[in-house]
C-alpha cells in the first residue's frame, strides 16, 4: 500500500512539468468549495464553509457567484453564544499573476454581498437568566478577496484565499476576516 502511494506521488511530480493545459479560457466554468477560519487561525473561535461558481471571460478574469455559512463563537461566562451568517455574493476577480506553465494563478476580487444573521439562534434568554439584546438582522455589504489557485491536474485546483467582509446590519461586528482553503473543479 505504502509503495503504491509513493509510486503515484512520484508519477504526479514527473507528470506536472509536462502539462500544457489551457486554463482561464473564455466560457470555462469551475465549481469551488472552501472552508476555513474566521478572524483568527483558530477554528474554535469561528469557521466558514462555502460554495461558488466561477465563470471565466475573455480577459482571463472571472465572475464568481457563491453562498457561504459563517459562524463565530462569543464567550460569555461559562458558555458560548453563536453568531451565524448566511450570505450570497456576486463578484468580479482580476487575475494579476500567473506562471508560464499556467499552474499557479493569483487574483484579487470585489464582491457584493447580502444575507441574514442570527445570534444564539434567536434565543434571547441565556442559561444564567441574562437576556440578549442583539437581534437577528438582514445584512448588506461587500467583500475584498485575495485568492490563489494551484492546478494539480487539468480540471482540479487547490485554493488558498483571504477575504475581508464588511456587512452592515450586523449587531455584533461589521468586519470579519476569513482565511480559507478549498478545491475547484472545472466542469466544462
N, C-alpha and C positions, 0 to 999 in steps of 0.2 A: 504494500500500500504506500509506504513512505517513498520507495524508489519510483513508483509511477507518478506520484505527486511531484517529486523533484524533476522527473523527466518532462512533465508538462510545463513546469515553470521555466526550465531551460529552453524548451521549444518555443514558448511565448517570447522570451527575450531574444532568441535568434530570429524570430519572425518579425518583430517590431521594426527593426531598421529597414526591412524590405517593403514595408507597407507604402503604397502610393495611393491611398484612398482620396476621394474627393469629398470634402466636408464643407459645411456652410454654403451649400448651393441653394439658389432661389427655389422656393417651394418645399424644401425639406421640412419635415416636422419631427419633433422629438418630445417624448413624454418623460418627465423627470419627477423623481421622488426625493425629498430631502427630510432630514431630521437633525436636531441639534439642541444646543443650549441657549438660554436667554439671559442676557445681562451679566453673564459670568460663564466660566467653563465648568460649572458645577450643575449637573442635571437635577440635583435635589432641589435647587432653588428655582428652576424653571426649564421647560423644554418646549419644542415646537415640532410639528410634523406638517408636511405639505406636499402637494402635487401640482404640476403645472404642465402646460402645453406650449412648446416653442414653435414659432413659425418663422423660418429664415427668409430674408428678402434678398434682392439682387445686389445690395451693397455689403453683403456679408454681415449684416446686423440682423436683429431678430425682435419679433414681438413675443411677449410672454404673458399668458393668461393662466392664473392659478388660484388655488384655495389653500388656506392654512389654518391650523389649530395651534394656539399658543396658550400655555398655562404657566403662571408664576405662583409660587408659594410665598405667602406673607406670614411670618411667625408672630403669634400673639399668645403670650403666657406659655402654656404647655401644649398648644396645638397650632395647626396651620390653617390659614384661610386661603382657599384657591381663588385666583383671578383667571378667568378663561376668556379667550377672544377667538371668535370665528370670523375670518376675513376672506374676502376675494380681492384680487388685484389684476390690473392690466398695465403692462409697462413696455418700454422700448429699451433695448440693450444695445450699446455700441461696442463693437469689438475694437480693442485698441492694441492688442499684442497677440502674435501667434508665431510659432516656429516654422521653419521652411518645410518640414515634413507634415505639417498640419495635424499634429498630435496634441498640441497644447494651445489653448486659447484663453485670453483674459478679456473680460467685458465689464463695462460699467452700465448700470441701468437706473432708470427712474420710473416709478410705478405709482399709479393712483390706487388707493385702497378704500374699501368700505367693509363694514362688518358689525358685529354685535359683541358686547362684553357683558359677562355676568360675574358677580362677586359672590363667592360662597354659594353658588347655585341658587341665588335669590333667597337663601335662608337668612333672615335678619337677626334672629335670636341665636346667640352663641352659647356653648355649653356652660359657661360660667354665669350666664344671665345677662351679659352685656348685649347691647343692640348695635348692629352695624348701621351706619348712616349712609354708606355707599350704596348706590342703586345701579341696576342694570342700565345699559345705555347703547344707543346706536353710535357707531364710530365712522369717521370720515377722515382721510388723510393721505399721506404719501410715504414712499419708501425709497431710499437710496441703496443700491446693491452693487457690490463688487464680487464678481464670480469668475472662477477659473474652471475650465473643462480640460480633462486629460483623457484622450481616447485610448482605451485599452485594445479594442478591436474596432472594426469598421462601424458598427452600429451600437457601441456601448462606451459611454464615457463616465468617468468619475468626476464629481463636482465638489468644489470647496467654495463656500460663499459666506460673505459677511453682509448683513443687512441692518440698516438703521431705519427704524419705523417711527413716524410721527403720526399719532392718531388723536384728533380732537374728540372730545366727548367722554374720554376715559376719566373715571373719578379717582383713580389711583396713580397713574403715571402716563403721561402723553408720549414719552420717548422710551423705546425699547430697542436695544441692540441684540442681534442674534447671530450666532455662528452655526453654520450647518455643513453637513456632509451629505452626499447623495449620489444617485446614479441617473443617467439619462440614456434612454433607449430611442434610437432613431427608428421611426415607424414607417417611413417611406423614402 
